[in-house]
Amino acid sequence: MIVFSRSLVAVSLGFALVGLSACTGQSSGHEDAESSSSATPGSGLAAFDPCTFFTPDELTSFGVSTQSEAFSPVSFRPGCAWDGDIMDITLNKDVKETVAGQDPQEFDRFTPKEIAGRSAAVAIVAGGEGTGGCNVFVDSGGGMVIYGLSGRMRDSVADPCAEVEKVAGRTASRLPE
């Protein structure tokens, strides 16, 4: 049952991430002088390593291992995962997209917020409501960082969105500008 729940959340996250990738890369066909002279989108995240972002004390306080594993559901969102007894946490970066670029209609739940003075959103992927998982998108470095949480079982975390929002709230101030 544990493997089934984790697989379901991972599949749901994967489908959502693939769906989001289909929405990127659209252009209006013109650029104004300001946008063509500004820095490359996401360039502030170029050197950001999601796998070394959390401190060991933070990871322990979240109830997960201090050992990370590579977790990149799509190639343009590299990141890591940390396993715990009741939940897993993921952290990925996306240098191409921002919170504002997300289509709320592609999610079961999409709630814009401000976290650590940054544009953010708490989201549950399409088809993911009730599976024990939730994500928080936070603008960072011209792109965004995605915090994810998935319960080992559907009901192992009472409110996955509240829990992942706590993780983001405690750490997002350290993300690249």
LUMTIVO-95666 format. One record per atom (N, C-alpha, C): x, y, z; residue in three letters. Coordinates in pm, whole numbers, plus 50000, padded with zeros to 5 digits. Layout:
N
XYZAla...
END
This chain:
177
500824988150000Met500005000050000Met500875012550000Met501975012250075Ile502855023850080Ile503435026649942Ile503905016149875Val504485017949743Val503425023249647Val502195018249657Phe501115022849569Phe500865037749588Phe500755042249713Ser500495056449739Ser501625065149687Ser502865061349714Arg504005069149667Arg504055069249516Arg503755057949453Ser503765057249308Ser502685066149248Ser501505065849310Leu500405074149262Leu500775088849268Leu501375093149378Val501775107149391Val502855110549289Val503815101649274Ala504895104149178Ala504355104949036Ala503435096049002Val502835096348868Val502045109048849Val501265112848950Ser500485125248941Ser501395137248921Ser502465137849000Leu503415148848986Leu504045148748847Leu504405136948801Gly505015135948668Gly504105140648558Gly502835136548562Phe501885141048461Phe501715156148466Phe501635161548585Ala501475176048596Ala502685183348541Ala503855178448572Leu505065185048525Leu505175184148373Leu504795172848316Val504805171548170Val503775180848110Val502595181548173Gly501555190548124Gly501995205048128Gly502685208648234Leu503175222348245Leu504225225248138Leu505025215348107Ser506065217748007Ser505465220447870Ser504295215047845Ala503645217347716Ala503175231747702Ala503025238447815Cys502525252247812Cys503645262447802Cys504875258147808Thr505985267547806Thr506445270147664Thr507275280047651Gly507905282747524Gly507045290547427Gly505855294647468Gln505025302447379Gln505475316847381Gln505445323047268Ser505915336847256Ser504895344847179Ser504835357547209Ser503905366147137Ser504475370247002Ser505735366546977Gly506335369546849Gly507065382846847Gly507055390246957His507785402746959His508415404647097His509475412047101Glu510145415247226Glu510325430247230Glu510125435947347Asp510405450247357Asp511865452147397Asp512335464147390Ala513745466947417Ala514135462947558Ala513225464847653Glu513545461647793Glu513765446647812Glu512875438247757Ser513015423847778Ser514205418147704Ser514565423647589Ser515695418147515Ser517025421947578Ser517035432247662Ser518285436047724Ser518415431047867Ser517365424847922Ser517435420048060Ser518145406548066Ser518455402248187Ala519165389648207Ala518325377948157Ala518995367048126Thr518325355048082Thr517415350048192Thr516155346548158Pro515255341348261Pro515875329548333Pro515725329348465Gly516235318348545Gly517715318548570Gly518435328848521Ser519885328848536Ser520315329448683Ser519485334948769Gly519795335348911Gly519765321648976Gly519165311948907Leu519105298248959Leu520185289348901Leu520985294548809Ala521975286248740Ala522865278548836Ala523375285048938Ala524295278449031Ala523585272549153Ala522265274249163Phe521505269249277Phe521425253949271Phe521815247449380Asp521775232849389Asp520705228649490Asp519545224049443Pro518485219949535Pro518935208949632Pro519885200749592Cys520315189449673Cys521115193449796Cys521645205449797Thr522435209949913Thr521795221749984Thr520565225149947Phe519895237050001Phe519525235650148Phe518895224650186Phe518465222850325Phe519645219050413Phe519635224050537Thr520665220050633Thr520255206450692Thr521235198950743Pro520895186250808Pro519885188150923Pro520035198851001Asp519095201351110Asp517685203751058Asp517565211150947Glu516235213250888Glu515625200050844Glu516405192150774Leu515895179350725Leu515425170450840Leu516215169850946Thr515835162051063Thr514535167351123Thr514415180651133Ser513205186551190Ser511965184051102Ser512175182150971Phe511065179050881Phe510675164250889Phe511525156150954Gly511235141850966Gly511695133550848Gly512705138550777Val513225131150662Val514725128850679Val515255119950597Ser516665116550597Ser517515128550558Ser518745128550603Thr519665139050560Thr520355135350429Thr520115123350379Gln520675118650252Gln519685121750139Gln520145128750038Ser519275131849925Ser519455121549815Ser518415120549732Glu518445112249612Glu518045121149496Glu518655119349381Ala518275127149263Ala516795124849234Ala516085135749204Phe514655135049171Phe514375145849069Phe514305141948943Ser514065151248834Ser513005145348742Ser511705147548775Pro510655141548696Pro510685145848548Pro511205157548521Val511435162148384Val512815168448380Val513465167748265Ser514865171848255Ser515115186448291Ser514155195148267Phe514385209348295Phe514015213248439Phe513725203448523Arg513445206048665Arg514305196948753Arg515625199248753Pro516485190848835Pro516235193248984Pro516445182749061Gly516255184249205Gly516585171549279Gly516155171249406Cys516425159949493Cys515225156949579Cys515255144849637Ala514205140249729Ala514855135149856Ala514125136549965Trp514545131550095Trp513415123050150Trp513725110550187Asp512715101250236Asp512565102150387Asp511335100650432Gly511035100250574Gly510115088650605Gly509845086350732Asp508985075250772Asp507535077550732Asp507055090050742Ile505655092650708Ile505485101250583Ile506565107950540Met506465116250420Met507825117750355Met507795121750229Asp508995124850153Asp508905139550113Asp510055145950100Ile510125159950057Ile510985160549931Ile510575168949836Thr511355171249715Thr511615186149700Thr512675189349629Leu512995203249596Leu513575203349455Leu512925210849366Asn513345211749227Asn513435226349186Asn514265229049087Lys514325242549031Lys513865242248887Lys513305253348843Asp512845254848705Asp513305268648659Asp514275268948569Val514825281748523Val513995287948412Val512995280648361Lys512195285548248Lys510855291648288Lys510295287348399Glu508945291648436Glu508945299148569Glu507895306848590Thr507665313848716Thr506265310248765Thr505955314648886Val504625312048942Val503555318248853Val503775330348807Ala502785337248723Ala502535329848592Ala503475321848547Gly503335314548423Gly502525301648435Gly502105298248556Gln501325286148577Gln499855288548543Gln499205278748485Asp497785279648454Asp497005272748565Asp496325280548650Pro495585274748762Pro494575264048719Pro494115264548596Gln493145254748548Gln493755240648534Gln495075239848536Glu495735226948522Glu495975219948655Glu495415225348762Phe495615219848894Phe494265216948960Phe494255207149052Asp493065205149133Asp492905216749231Asp494045221749279Arg494035233249369Arg495235241949335Arg495015255049325Phe496095264549298Phe495765277349372Phe496505280049480Thr496235291449566Thr497445300849567Thr497355312149496Pro498465321849499Pro498675327049641Pro499935329149676Lys500315333949809Lys501575342249795Lys501985347749907Glu503315353849917Glu504035346450028Glu505215341449999Ile506035334350097Ile507405340850098Ile507835345050215Ala509145351650231Ala509285363650138Ala508175370950117Gly508195382750033Gly508255379849884Gly508005367449846Arg508085363449706Arg506725358349658Arg506505359649528Ser505315353949468Ser505395338849480Ser504285332649522Ala504275318249545Ala502865312949521Ala502745299949521Ala501435293449510Ala501515279649574Ala500425275949640Val500275262549693Val499405255149592Val499855243349548Ala499175236549439Ala499115221449459Ala497995215949414Ile497845201449404Ile497645198449256Ile498465189449205Val498435186249063Val497085180449022Val496745181848897Ala495495176348845Ala495445161448872Ala494365157048931Gly494205143048966Gly494885139249097Gly495495148849165Gly496245145849286Gly495505148649416Gly494335154649410Glu493575157749532Glu493305144649607Glu493615144649735Gly493355133049819Gly494405122149814Gly495515124449744Thr496555114149735Thr497645115949840Thr497575126649918Gly498575128850021Gly499765137049977Gly499635144149865Gly500755152149816Gly500345166549789Gly501335175449790Cys501105189549763Cys502435196049724Cys502355207049650Asn503545214449608Asn503405229149643Asn504535235649661Val504585250149675Val505585255249573Val505125264249485Phe505965270749387Phe506375284249444Phe507655287549437Val508145300349487Val509055306649381Val508745319149342Asp509615326149247Asp510995327949306Asp512005325549223Ser513385326549268Ser514305327849148Ser515225337249153Gly516275338349054Gly515815339248910Gly514665344948884Gly514145346048748Gly513385333748702Gly513295323648785Gly512525311548758Gly511715308448882Gly511635295648918Met510955291949041Met511545279349099Met511315277749229Val511715265849302Val510425259049345Val510405245849334Ile509215238049366Ile509505229149486Ile508815231949596Tyr508845223549714Tyr507735213249698Tyr508025200749726Gly506995190449717Gly506975181849841Gly505805176849874Leu505655167749987Leu504685156949945Leu505035144549974Ser504095133549952Ser504115124450074Ser502905121950124Gly502765112850237Gly503035098550193Gly503575090550282Arg503835076450250Arg502535069150218Arg501485073150287Met500155068050259Met499245080150248Met498095078350186Arg497205089650163Arg496935098050288Arg496755091550399Asp496385098750521Asp497515099750623Asp498755097150582Ser499855097750678Ser500215112050720Ser499845121850639Val500045135950673Val498655142450666Val498195147650780Ala496835152950787Ala496565163850683Ala497495173050667Asp497325184050571Asp498655186150497Asp498875178750388Pro500155179850317Pro500465193950270Pro499455201650230Cys499725215350183Cys500215224150297Cys499625222750414Ala500075230650529Ala501505226850566Ala501815213950559Glu503165209450596Glu504215214450498Glu503955213350367Val504955217850270Val505055233150272Val503955239850304Glu504005254350315Glu504875258550435Glu504845250850542Lys505735253650656Lys507195252350616Lys507505241850540Val508885239650494Val509325251550409Val508485255550314Ala508825266950229Ala508935279750311Ala508025281750404Gly508045293850486Gly509305295050570Gly509845283850613Arg511065284050696Arg512325286150613Arg512285283350483Thr513545283050406Thr513565292150283Thr512425296450233Ala512385303950106Ala513165317050108Ala513335322850224Ser514085335550230Ser515535333850186Ser516045321450186Arg517435318850146Arg517565315849997Arg516465314749926Leu516535311849782Leu517195323349708Leu517805320649593Pro518405331349513Pro517375341949475Pro517805354349472Glu516915365349431Glu516665364349288Glu
END
